[in-house]
Amino acid sequence: MSDDHTPRLGGAQQSGGRTPGLGGEAAISHVIEALHSEDDATRERAVLALEQIGGERALTILLEALTDANRTVVRRAVRALGRLGDARAVEPLMALWEDRHLHRDLIVAFGLLADPRPVARLLESRQPQAAWALERIAAAMHDADTQRRIAAWVLAQHNTIPPESWFAGQGRPIIAGLLHSDDPAVRLRAAHSLALLADQRGTDALVELVEAHSTQTTRFARQVLNEGTWALAMQGDPRLLDLLRRAVRERSVPLLNAVLGLPTHALTPLPLDRLRDLVPALVALLDDLPDYLRDSVAYLLRFIDTPEAHAAVDAYVDQKVRTLLVPYLRAAAPRQDADFISAFDHNLLERMLDAPAPLGYRDHPLMREHAFPMIVAWLEATSTLGTFADPDGHHHQLVRGLGPLGDPRALPFLRQILSGQSTHAPVDVALEAAAYLGGPEEIPLITPFLDDMGSFFYQQELAIDALLAIGERTGDPAVVAALVPLLNSEVRAGRSVRYLVAVVLGQIGHPAAVEPLLPLLADPDAHMVSLTATALGLIAQAAGPTDAVVGRVRAALAPLTADSRLTRHEGLYAVENRSLGDHVQDVLAAIEN
């Protein structure tokens, strides 16, 4: 909306018009007049104009605007003073801190001013934006003690330092200094942060912390063991295996719980074959540990390449299926009533279906013989009993379990759910199952869930995952056609969706994705360009050295090798800032090799 009395921003005063241009006494006088208007919107525009005009008089007038009766005018004045960057505004702004409604705006202003005087107030705040403001202040100051206080506050709020933080880069020595803090919780968080940043000082400190708390059962000790073993696993640090040896040797239940309780994918980056001599002790643990840890031991043994380890796992899985699951399923199979539903031991079956694939539960012939008919009977019973409909929601897990079984007889159930013809389970579990079982016929049923205006965002992600699995399994170009429109997503969490889709199209590796991806090499977001270059490189590698796709990709990427912008590359174990040009050169080298 325009206003004849609003200063025009830029240039000298315009002749022949009533609106003064930016600069000169006329502009300031006009804005002062506007600030005394009875109209709130006019005063708001005057504040915005003063921010653009800048200078000594603008500062004075904006300070006066802090007493305006309209809160929006005050909020705009606060932010405008921050953008002017004049340290004389700090004290007047600090005087407004008692008004909690202004905290968000004051935090932004303090961050822009980067002056140390508001630090004490910011450290009292629990607003997420305060971390950004405090980091800017820390970067601009030379007081090491205050910088350490700020770093400890950020750690307390986030538990670990975000990889894009100033402390993760130039301020990293401040975090390293906190490894010697008197507060053990601060030491843990600093070590955890550095380890996730692939800083050896962090992993060394974590090993020491875990060793010191390996036999303790206090709440803090459990936190040390859980966070420490997780971070060491993410780094692939083989010293975690030494800690496991110690736990087995000393029968340290806290440490065994921490290491063996890690997510299964966290164990595989470790050189597990180094544990060959530990196989007899691990096999003995299969009889001694609580049930929830036995599967973790079996999983660990599956990745130690010795006949004894493999035979022990096979015997463990076979015994569990024969003695626990099958007798129960045989007894329950004839019953399809409310008593059967309420008595059904869901947890046992769910744990076996959700167990990591290398354990082999889902591939056991007796599982396939008995589990699938049992799940089908359950679904039919919950459907025919109408309003009972499984109040505990266990049928959701059972529908999810159909996927890992890989039985094509499950497809009619999944199609009914995805098309809205069945209320057996919510669509998210059907989408998860479709990732295992889906084929070309399921693509049009999954595609509607890609529209995050018509579905929950997590369903959109599950739909993308399902199409990725179908695309890798079948190579159907219809998957590419379904995903490409999301590259231009501008709704809700659109940018993260664009990142995800670019990566997925690269993983599928179909040449039909090349032309839709090429325009994204001109995207202003360097991280988007980086992911697109990676995706194109994967497609080119899948195509083979003589394919025309390879030449097309090479020609498109070559101009980017001199791009000096930094982009964040997310690896499995660390986050590294590199120039876009360096990353593209690595992609081109991978294509050549």
Secondary structure as a PSIPRED ss2 file (coil, helix, strand):
# PSIPRED VFORMAT (PSIPRED V4.0)

   1 M C   1.000  0.000  0.000
   2 S C   1.000  0.000  0.000
   3 D C   1.000  0.000  0.000
   4 D C   1.000  0.000  0.000
   5 H C   1.000  0.000  0.000
   6 T C   1.000  0.000  0.000
   7 P C   1.000  0.000  0.000
   8 R E   0.000  0.000  1.000
   9 L C   1.000  0.000  0.000
  10 G C   1.000  0.000  0.000
  11 G C   1.000  0.000  0.000
  12 A C   1.000  0.000  0.000
  13 Q C   1.000  0.000  0.000
  14 Q C   1.000  0.000  0.000
  15 S C   1.000  0.000  0.000
  16 G C   1.000  0.000  0.000
  17 G C   1.000  0.000  0.000
  18 R C   1.000  0.000  0.000
  19 T C   1.000  0.000  0.000
  20 P C   1.000  0.000  0.000
  21 G E   0.000  0.000  1.000
  22 L C   1.000  0.000  0.000
  23 G C   1.000  0.000  0.000
  24 G C   1.000  0.000  0.000
  25 E H   0.000  1.000  0.000
  26 A H   0.000  1.000  0.000
  27 A H   0.000  1.000  0.000
  28 I H   0.000  1.000  0.000
  29 S H   0.000  1.000  0.000
  30 H H   0.000  1.000  0.000
  31 V H   0.000  1.000  0.000
  32 I H   0.000  1.000  0.000
  33 E H   0.000  1.000  0.000
  34 A H   0.000  1.000  0.000
  35 L H   0.000  1.000  0.000
  36 H C   1.000  0.000  0.000
  37 S C   1.000  0.000  0.000
  38 E C   1.000  0.000  0.000
  39 D C   1.000  0.000  0.000
  40 D H   0.000  1.000  0.000
  41 A H   0.000  1.000  0.000
  42 T H   0.000  1.000  0.000
  43 R H   0.000  1.000  0.000
  44 E H   0.000  1.000  0.000
  45 R H   0.000  1.000  0.000
  46 A H   0.000  1.000  0.000
  47 V H   0.000  1.000  0.000
  48 L H   0.000  1.000  0.000
  49 A H   0.000  1.000  0.000
  50 L H   0.000  1.000  0.000
  51 E H   0.000  1.000  0.000
  52 Q H   0.000  1.000  0.000
  53 I H   0.000  1.000  0.000
  54 G C   1.000  0.000  0.000
  55 G H   0.000  1.000  0.000
  56 E H   0.000  1.000  0.000
  57 R H   0.000  1.000  0.000
  58 A H   0.000  1.000  0.000
  59 L H   0.000  1.000  0.000
  60 T H   0.000  1.000  0.000
  61 I H   0.000  1.000  0.000
  62 L H   0.000  1.000  0.000
  63 L H   0.000  1.000  0.000
  64 E H   0.000  1.000  0.000
  65 A H   0.000  1.000  0.000
  66 L C   1.000  0.000  0.000
  67 T C   1.000  0.000  0.000
  68 D C   1.000  0.000  0.000
  69 A C   1.000  0.000  0.000
  70 N C   1.000  0.000  0.000
  71 R H   0.000  1.000  0.000
  72 T H   0.000  1.000  0.000
  73 V H   0.000  1.000  0.000
  74 V H   0.000  1.000  0.000
  75 R H   0.000  1.000  0.000
  76 R H   0.000  1.000  0.000
  77 A H   0.000  1.000  0.000
  78 V H   0.000  1.000  0.000
  79 R H   0.000  1.000  0.000
  80 A H   0.000  1.000  0.000
  81 L H   0.000  1.000  0.000
  82 G H   0.000  1.000  0.000
  83 R H   0.000  1.000  0.000
  84 L H   0.000  1.000  0.000
  85 G C   1.000  0.000  0.000
  86 D C   1.000  0.000  0.000
  87 A H   0.000  1.000  0.000
  88 R H   0.000  1.000  0.000
  89 A H   0.000  1.000  0.000
  90 V H   0.000  1.000  0.000
  91 E H   0.000  1.000  0.000
  92 P H   0.000  1.000  0.000
  93 L H   0.000  1.000  0.000
  94 M H   0.000  1.000  0.000
  95 A C   1.000  0.000  0.000
  96 L C   1.000  0.000  0.000
  97 W C   1.000  0.000  0.000
  98 E C   1.000  0.000  0.000
  99 D C   1.000  0.000  0.000
 100 R H   0.000  1.000  0.000
 101 H H   0.000  1.000  0.000
 102 L H   0.000  1.000  0.000
 103 H H   0.000  1.000  0.000
 104 R H   0.000  1.000  0.000
 105 D H   0.000  1.000  0.000
 106 L H   0.000  1.000  0.000
 107 I H   0.000  1.000  0.000
 108 V H   0.000  1.000  0.000
 109 A H   0.000  1.000  0.000
 110 F H   0.000  1.000  0.000
 111 G H   0.000  1.000  0.000
 112 L H   0.000  1.000  0.000
 113 L H   0.000  1.000  0.000
 114 A C   1.000  0.000  0.000
 115 D C   1.000  0.000  0.000
 116 P C   1.000  0.000  0.000
 117 R C   1.000  0.000  0.000
 118 P C   1.000  0.000  0.000
 119 V H   0.000  1.000  0.000
 120 A H   0.000  1.000  0.000
 121 R H   0.000  1.000  0.000
 122 L H   0.000  1.000  0.000
 123 L H   0.000  1.000  0.000
 124 E H   0.000  1.000  0.000
 125 S C   1.000  0.000  0.000
 126 R C   1.000  0.000  0.000
 127 Q C   1.000  0.000  0.000
 128 P C   1.000  0.000  0.000
 129 Q H   0.000  1.000  0.000
 130 A H   0.000  1.000  0.000
 131 A H   0.000  1.000  0.000
 132 W H   0.000  1.000  0.000
 133 A H   0.000  1.000  0.000
 134 L H   0.000  1.000  0.000
 135 E H   0.000  1.000  0.000
 136 R H   0.000  1.000  0.000
 137 I H   0.000  1.000  0.000
 138 A H   0.000  1.000  0.000
 139 A H   0.000  1.000  0.000
 140 A H   0.000  1.000  0.000
 141 M C   1.000  0.000  0.000
 142 H C   1.000  0.000  0.000
 143 D C   1.000  0.000  0.000
 144 A H   0.000  1.000  0.000
 145 D H   0.000  1.000  0.000
 146 T H   0.000  1.000  0.000
 147 Q H   0.000  1.000  0.000
 148 R H   0.000  1.000  0.000
 149 R H   0.000  1.000  0.000
 150 I H   0.000  1.000  0.000
 151 A H   0.000  1.000  0.000
 152 A H   0.000  1.000  0.000
 153 W H   0.000  1.000  0.000
 154 V H   0.000  1.000  0.000
 155 L H   0.000  1.000  0.000
 156 A H   0.000  1.000  0.000
 157 Q H   0.000  1.000  0.000
 158 H H   0.000  1.000  0.000
 159 N C   1.000  0.000  0.000
 160 T C   1.000  0.000  0.000
 161 I C   1.000  0.000  0.000
 162 P C   1.000  0.000  0.000
 163 P C   1.000  0.000  0.000
 164 E C   1.000  0.000  0.000
 165 S C   1.000  0.000  0.000
 166 W H   0.000  1.000  0.000
 167 F H   0.000  1.000  0.000
 168 A H   0.000  1.000  0.000
 169 G C   1.000  0.000  0.000
 170 Q C   1.000  0.000  0.000
 171 G C   1.000  0.000  0.000
 172 R H   0.000  1.000  0.000
 173 P H   0.000  1.000  0.000
 174 I H   0.000  1.000  0.000
 175 I H   0.000  1.000  0.000
 176 A H   0.000  1.000  0.000
 177 G H   0.000  1.000  0.000
 178 L H   0.000  1.000  0.000
 179 L H   0.000  1.000  0.000
 180 H H   0.000  1.000  0.000
 181 S C   1.000  0.000  0.000
 182 D C   1.000  0.000  0.000
 183 D C   1.000  0.000  0.000
 184 P H   0.000  1.000  0.000
 185 A H   0.000  1.000  0.000
 186 V H   0.000  1.000  0.000
 187 R H   0.000  1.000  0.000
 188 L H   0.000  1.000  0.000
 189 R H   0.000  1.000  0.000
 190 A H   0.000  1.000  0.000
 191 A H   0.000  1.000  0.000
 192 H H   0.000  1.000  0.000
 193 S H   0.000  1.000  0.000
 194 L H   0.000  1.000  0.000
 195 A H   0.000  1.000  0.000
 196 L H   0.000  1.000  0.000
 197 L C   1.000  0.000  0.000
 198 A C   1.000  0.000  0.000
 199 D C   1.000  0.000  0.000
 200 Q H   0.000  1.000  0.000
 201 R H   0.000  1.000  0.000
 202 G H   0.000  1.000  0.000
 203 T H   0.000  1.000  0.000
 204 D H   0.000  1.000  0.000
 205 A H   0.000  1.000  0.000
 206 L H   0.000  1.000  0.000
 207 V H   0.000  1.000  0.000
 208 E H   0.000  1.000  0.000
 209 L H   0.000  1.000  0.000
 210 V H   0.000  1.000  0.000
 211 E H   0.000  1.000  0.000
 212 A H   0.000  1.000  0.000
 213 H C   1.000  0.000  0.000
 214 S C   1.000  0.000  0.000
 215 T C   1.000  0.000  0.000
 216 Q C   1.000  0.000  0.000
 217 T C   1.000  0.000  0.000
 218 T C   1.000  0.000  0.000
 219 R H   0.000  1.000  0.000
 220 F H   0.000  1.000  0.000
 221 A H   0.000  1.000  0.000
 222 R H   0.000  1.000  0.000
 223 Q H   0.000  1.000  0.000
 224 V H   0.000  1.000  0.000
 225 L H   0.000  1.000  0.000
 226 N H   0.000  1.000  0.000
 227 E H   0.000  1.000  0.000
 228 G H   0.000  1.000  0.000
 229 T H   0.000  1.000  0.000
 230 W H   0.000  1.000  0.000
 231 A H   0.000  1.000  0.000
 232 L H   0.000  1.000  0.000
 233 A H   0.000  1.000  0.000
 234 M H   0.000  1.000  0.000
 235 Q C   1.000  0.000  0.000
 236 G C   1.000  0.000  0.000
 237 D C   1.000  0.000  0.000
 238 P C   1.000  0.000  0.000
 239 R H   0.000  1.000  0.000
 240 L H   0.000  1.000  0.000
 241 L H   0.000  1.000  0.000
 242 D H   0.000  1.000  0.000
 243 L H   0.000  1.000  0.000
 244 L H   0.000  1.000  0.000
 245 R H   0.000  1.000  0.000
 246 R H   0.000  1.000  0.000
 247 A H   0.000  1.000  0.000
 248 V H   0.000  1.000  0.000
 249 R H   0.000  1.000  0.000
 250 E H   0.000  1.000  0.000
 251 R C   1.000  0.000  0.000
 252 S C   1.000  0.000  0.000
 253 V H   0.000  1.000  0.000
 254 P H   0.000  1.000  0.000
 255 L H   0.000  1.000  0.000
 256 L H   0.000  1.000  0.000
 257 N H   0.000  1.000  0.000
 258 A H   0.000  1.000  0.000
 259 V H   0.000  1.000  0.000
 260 L H   0.000  1.000  0.000
 261 G C   1.000  0.000  0.000
 262 L C   1.000  0.000  0.000
 263 P C   1.000  0.000  0.000
 264 T H   0.000  1.000  0.000
 265 H H   0.000  1.000  0.000
 266 A H   0.000  1.000  0.000
 267 L H   0.000  1.000  0.000
 268 T C   1.000  0.000  0.000
 269 P C   1.000  0.000  0.000
 270 L C   1.000  0.000  0.000
 271 P C   1.000  0.000  0.000
 272 L H   0.000  1.000  0.000
 273 D H   0.000  1.000  0.000
 274 R H   0.000  1.000  0.000
 275 L H   0.000  1.000  0.000
 276 R H   0.000  1.000  0.000
 277 D H   0.000  1.000  0.000
 278 L H   0.000  1.000  0.000
 279 V H   0.000  1.000  0.000
 280 P H   0.000  1.000  0.000
 281 A H   0.000  1.000  0.000
 282 L H   0.000  1.000  0.000
 283 V H   0.000  1.000  0.000
 284 A H   0.000  1.000  0.000
 285 L H   0.000  1.000  0.000
 286 L H   0.000  1.000  0.000
 287 D H   0.000  1.000  0.000
 288 D H   0.000  1.000  0.000
 289 L C   1.000  0.000  0.000
 290 P C   1.000  0.000  0.000
 291 D H   0.000  1.000  0.000
 292 Y H   0.000  1.000  0.000
 293 L H   0.000  1.000  0.000
 294 R H   0.000  1.000  0.000
 295 D H   0.000  1.000  0.000
 296 S H   0.000  1.000  0.000
 297 V H   0.000  1.000  0.000
 298 A H   0.000  1.000  0.000
 299 Y H   0.000  1.000  0.000
 300 L H   0.000  1.000  0.000
 301 L H   0.000  1.000  0.000
 302 R H   0.000  1.000  0.000
 303 F C   1.000  0.000  0.000
 304 I C   1.000  0.000  0.000
 305 D C   1.000  0.000  0.000
 306 T C   1.000  0.000  0.000
 307 P H   0.000  1.000  0.000
 308 E H   0.000  1.000  0.000
 309 A H   0.000  1.000  0.000
 310 H H   0.000  1.000  0.000
 311 A H   0.000  1.000  0.000
 312 A H   0.000  1.000  0.000
 313 V H   0.000  1.000  0.000
 314 D H   0.000  1.000  0.000
 315 A H   0.000  1.000  0.000
 316 Y H   0.000  1.000  0.000
 317 V H   0.000  1.000  0.000
 318 D H   0.000  1.000  0.000
 319 Q H   0.000  1.000  0.000
 320 K H   0.000  1.000  0.000
 321 V H   0.000  1.000  0.000
 322 R H   0.000  1.000  0.000
 323 T H   0.000  1.000  0.000
 324 L H   0.000  1.000  0.000
 325 L H   0.000  1.000  0.000
 326 V H   0.000  1.000  0.000
 327 P H   0.000  1.000  0.000
 328 Y H   0.000  1.000  0.000
 329 L H   0.000  1.000  0.000
 330 R H   0.000  1.000  0.000
 331 A H   0.000  1.000  0.000
 332 A H   0.000  1.000  0.000
 333 A C   1.000  0.000  0.000
 334 P C   1.000  0.000  0.000
 335 R C   1.000  0.000  0.000
 336 Q C   1.000  0.000  0.000
 337 D C   1.000  0.000  0.000
 338 A H   0.000  1.000  0.000
 339 D H   0.000  1.000  0.000
 340 F H   0.000  1.000  0.000
 341 I H   0.000  1.000  0.000
 342 S H   0.000  1.000  0.000
 343 A H   0.000  1.000  0.000
 344 F C   1.000  0.000  0.000
 345 D C   1.000  0.000  0.000
 346 H H   0.000  1.000  0.000
 347 N H   0.000  1.000  0.000
 348 L H   0.000  1.000  0.000
 349 L H   0.000  1.000  0.000
 350 E H   0.000  1.000  0.000
 351 R H   0.000  1.000  0.000
 352 M H   0.000  1.000  0.000
 353 L H   0.000  1.000  0.000
 354 D H   0.000  1.000  0.000
 355 A C   1.000  0.000  0.000
 356 P C   1.000  0.000  0.000
 357 A H   0.000  1.000  0.000
 358 P H   0.000  1.000  0.000
 359 L H   0.000  1.000  0.000
 360 G C   1.000  0.000  0.000
 361 Y C   1.000  0.000  0.000
 362 R C   1.000  0.000  0.000
 363 D C   1.000  0.000  0.000
 364 H C   1.000  0.000  0.000
 365 P H   0.000  1.000  0.000
 366 L H   0.000  1.000  0.000
 367 M H   0.000  1.000  0.000
 368 R H   0.000  1.000  0.000
 369 E H   0.000  1.000  0.000
 370 H H   0.000  1.000  0.000
 371 A H   0.000  1.000  0.000
 372 F H   0.000  1.000  0.000
 373 P H   0.000  1.000  0.000
 374 M H   0.000  1.000  0.000
 375 I H   0.000  1.000  0.000
 376 V H   0.000  1.000  0.000
 377 A H   0.000  1.000  0.000
 378 W H   0.000  1.000  0.000
 379 L H   0.000  1.000  0.000
 380 E H   0.000  1.000  0.000
 381 A H   0.000  1.000  0.000
 382 T H   0.000  1.000  0.000
 383 S H   0.000  1.000  0.000
 384 T H   0.000  1.000  0.000
 385 L C   1.000  0.000  0.000
 386 G H   0.000  1.000  0.000
 387 T H   0.000  1.000  0.000
 388 F H   0.000  1.000  0.000
 389 A C   1.000  0.000  0.000
 390 D C   1.000  0.000  0.000
 391 P C   1.000  0.000  0.000
 392 D C   1.000  0.000  0.000
 393 G C   1.000  0.000  0.000
 394 H H   0.000  1.000  0.000
 395 H H   0.000  1.000  0.000
 396 H H   0.000  1.000  0.000
 397 Q H   0.000  1.000  0.000
 398 L H   0.000  1.000  0.000
 399 V H   0.000  1.000  0.000
 400 R H   0.000  1.000  0.000
 401 G H   0.000  1.000  0.000
 402 L H   0.000  1.000  0.000
 403 G H   0.000  1.000  0.000
 404 P H   0.000  1.000  0.000
 405 L H   0.000  1.000  0.000
 406 G C   1.000  0.000  0.000
 407 D C   1.000  0.000  0.000
 408 P H   0.000  1.000  0.000
 409 R H   0.000  1.000  0.000
 410 A H   0.000  1.000  0.000
 411 L H   0.000  1.000  0.000
 412 P H   0.000  1.000  0.000
 413 F H   0.000  1.000  0.000
 414 L H   0.000  1.000  0.000
 415 R H   0.000  1.000  0.000
 416 Q H   0.000  1.000  0.000
 417 I H   0.000  1.000  0.000
 418 L H   0.000  1.000  0.000
 419 S C   1.000  0.000  0.000
 420 G C   1.000  0.000  0.000
 421 Q C   1.000  0.000  0.000
 422 S C   1.000  0.000  0.000
 423 T C   1.000  0.000  0.000
 424 H C   1.000  0.000  0.000
 425 A C   1.000  0.000  0.000
 426 P C   1.000  0.000  0.000
 427 V H   0.000  1.000  0.000
 428 D H   0.000  1.000  0.000
 429 V H   0.000  1.000  0.000
 430 A H   0.000  1.000  0.000
 431 L H   0.000  1.000  0.000
 432 E H   0.000  1.000  0.000
 433 A H   0.000  1.000  0.000
 434 A H   0.000  1.000  0.000
 435 A H   0.000  1.000  0.000
 436 Y H   0.000  1.000  0.000
 437 L H   0.000  1.000  0.000
 438 G C   1.000  0.000  0.000
 439 G C   1.000  0.000  0.000
 440 P H   0.000  1.000  0.000
 441 E H   0.000  1.000  0.000
 442 E H   0.000  1.000  0.000
 443 I H   0.000  1.000  0.000
 444 P H   0.000  1.000  0.000
 445 L H   0.000  1.000  0.000
 446 I H   0.000  1.000  0.000
 447 T H   0.000  1.000  0.000
 448 P H   0.000  1.000  0.000
 449 F H   0.000  1.000  0.000
 450 L H   0.000  1.000  0.000
 451 D C   1.000  0.000  0.000
 452 D C   1.000  0.000  0.000
 453 M C   1.000  0.000  0.000
 454 G C   1.000  0.000  0.000
 455 S C   1.000  0.000  0.000
 456 F C   1.000  0.000  0.000
 457 F H   0.000  1.000  0.000
 458 Y H   0.000  1.000  0.000
 459 Q H   0.000  1.000  0.000
 460 Q H   0.000  1.000  0.000
 461 E H   0.000  1.000  0.000
 462 L H   0.000  1.000  0.000
 463 A H   0.000  1.000  0.000
 464 I H   0.000  1.000  0.000
 465 D H   0.000  1.000  0.000
 466 A H   0.000  1.000  0.000
 467 L H   0.000  1.000  0.000
 468 L H   0.000  1.000  0.000
 469 A H   0.000  1.000  0.000
 470 I H   0.000  1.000  0.000
 471 G H   0.000  1.000  0.000
 472 E H   0.000  1.000  0.000
 473 R H   0.000  1.000  0.000
 474 T H   0.000  1.000  0.000
 475 G C   1.000  0.000  0.000
 476 D C   1.000  0.000  0.000
 477 P H   0.000  1.000  0.000
 478 A H   0.000  1.000  0.000
 479 V H   0.000  1.000  0.000
 480 V H   0.000  1.000  0.000
 481 A H   0.000  1.000  0.000
 482 A H   0.000  1.000  0.000
 483 L H   0.000  1.000  0.000
 484 V H   0.000  1.000  0.000
 485 P H   0.000  1.000  0.000
 486 L H   0.000  1.000  0.000
 487 L H   0.000  1.000  0.000
 488 N H   0.000  1.000  0.000
 489 S C   1.000  0.000  0.000
 490 E C   1.000  0.000  0.000
 491 V C   1.000  0.000  0.000
 492 R C   1.000  0.000  0.000
 493 A C   1.000  0.000  0.000
 494 G H   0.000  1.000  0.000
 495 R H   0.000  1.000  0.000
 496 S H   0.000  1.000  0.000
 497 V H   0.000  1.000  0.000
 498 R H   0.000  1.000  0.000
 499 Y H   0.000  1.000  0.000
 500 L H   0.000  1.000  0.000
 501 V H   0.000  1.000  0.000
 502 A H   0.000  1.000  0.000
 503 V H   0.000  1.000  0.000
 504 V H   0.000  1.000  0.000
 505 L H   0.000  1.000  0.000
 506 G H   0.000  1.000  0.000
 507 Q H   0.000  1.000  0.000
 508 I H   0.000  1.000  0.000
 509 G C   1.000  0.000  0.000
 510 H C   1.000  0.000  0.000
 511 P H   0.000  1.000  0.000
 512 A H   0.000  1.000  0.000
 513 A H   0.000  1.000  0.000
 514 V H   0.000  1.000  0.000
 515 E H   0.000  1.000  0.000
 516 P H   0.000  1.000  0.000
 517 L H   0.000  1.000  0.000
 518 L H   0.000  1.000  0.000
 519 P H   0.000  1.000  0.000
 520 L H   0.000  1.000  0.000
 521 L H   0.000  1.000  0.000
 522 A H   0.000  1.000  0.000
 523 D C   1.000  0.000  0.000
 524 P C   1.000  0.000  0.000
 525 D C   1.000  0.000  0.000
 526 A H   0.000  1.000  0.000
 527 H H   0.000  1.000  0.000
 528 M H   0.000  1.000  0.000
 529 V H   0.000  1.000  0.000
 530 S H   0.000  1.000  0.000
 531 L H   0.000  1.000  0.000
 532 T H   0.000  1.000  0.000
 533 A H   0.000  1.000  0.000
 534 T H   0.000  1.000  0.000
 535 A H   0.000  1.000  0.000
 536 L H   0.000  1.000  0.000
 537 G H   0.000  1.000  0.000
 538 L H   0.000  1.000  0.000
 539 I H   0.000  1.000  0.000
 540 A H   0.000  1.000  0.000
 541 Q H   0.000  1.000  0.000
 542 A H   0.000  1.000  0.000
 543 A H   0.000  1.000  0.000
 544 G C   1.000  0.000  0.000
 545 P C   1.000  0.000  0.000
 546 T C   1.000  0.000  0.000
 547 D C   1.000  0.000  0.000
 548 A H   0.000  1.000  0.000
 549 V H   0.000  1.000  0.000
 550 V H   0.000  1.000  0.000
 551 G H   0.000  1.000  0.000
 552 R H   0.000  1.000  0.000
 553 V H   0.000  1.000  0.000
 554 R H   0.000  1.000  0.000
 555 A H   0.000  1.000  0.000
 556 A H   0.000  1.000  0.000
 557 L H   0.000  1.000  0.000
 558 A H   0.000  1.000  0.000
 559 P H   0.000  1.000  0.000
 560 L H   0.000  1.000  0.000
 561 T H   0.000  1.000  0.000
 562 A H   0.000  1.000  0.000
 563 D C   1.000  0.000  0.000
 564 S C   1.000  0.000  0.000
 565 R C   1.000  0.000  0.000
 566 L E   0.000  0.000  1.000
 567 T E   0.000  0.000  1.000
 568 R E   0.000  0.000  1.000
 569 H E   0.000  0.000  1.000
 570 E E   0.000  0.000  1.000
 571 G C   1.000  0.000  0.000
 572 L C   1.000  0.000  0.000
 573 Y C   1.000  0.000  0.000
 574 A C   1.000  0.000  0.000
 575 V E   0.000  0.000  1.000
 576 E E   0.000  0.000  1.000
 577 N E   0.000  0.000  1.000
 578 R E   0.000  0.000  1.000
 579 S E   0.000  0.000  1.000
 580 L H   0.000  1.000  0.000
 581 G H   0.000  1.000  0.000
 582 D H   0.000  1.000  0.000
 583 H H   0.000  1.000  0.000
 584 V H   0.000  1.000  0.000
 585 Q H   0.000  1.000  0.000
 586 D H   0.000  1.000  0.000
 587 V H   0.000  1.000  0.000
 588 L H   0.000  1.000  0.000
 589 A H   0.000  1.000  0.000
 590 A H   0.000  1.000  0.000
 591 I H   0.000  1.000  0.000
 592 E H   0.000  1.000  0.000
 593 N C   1.000  0.000  0.000
